[in-house]
Amino acid sequence: MKSYIKIYGPPHLKAVKALEKLAVDLPETCIMDHAILNEVPRSLAGDIGGWFSSRGVVVPVERCESIISESGESLGEYDFFFEWYGQPKREQIVDLMNRIDKAFSEIGCWYTITTGI
């Protein structure tokens, strides 16, 4: 199951980076966005930690192997998604929304979230 995020308003890149940073502390998910899809080598043998570090996001070594989704082609018109490793509980989705609300309130973006298969 995925929670798709559509970002509205500038600063778009700051919003994506905020979501990437937020994802580090959500081990029950992996993520995908257009920057990852276009810039990160498809093989996880690449320097994932280094790539995130270049974007100002610190990813612990143990999280590097699990943070990037392998289903990037399903990103479509959305800007970002969190892919849940299992069926998320309602509380987990509400927690995700609260975290996004907090992160985006600091940068001034709006978003929509759609959770489904």
Secondary structure, 3 states (H helix, E strand, C coil): CEEEEEEECCCHHHHHHHHHHHHHCCCCEEEEEHHHHHHCCCCCCCCHHHHHHHCCCCCCHHHHCCCECCCHHHHCCCCEEEEECCCCCHHHHHHHHHHHHHHHHCCCCEEEEEEEC
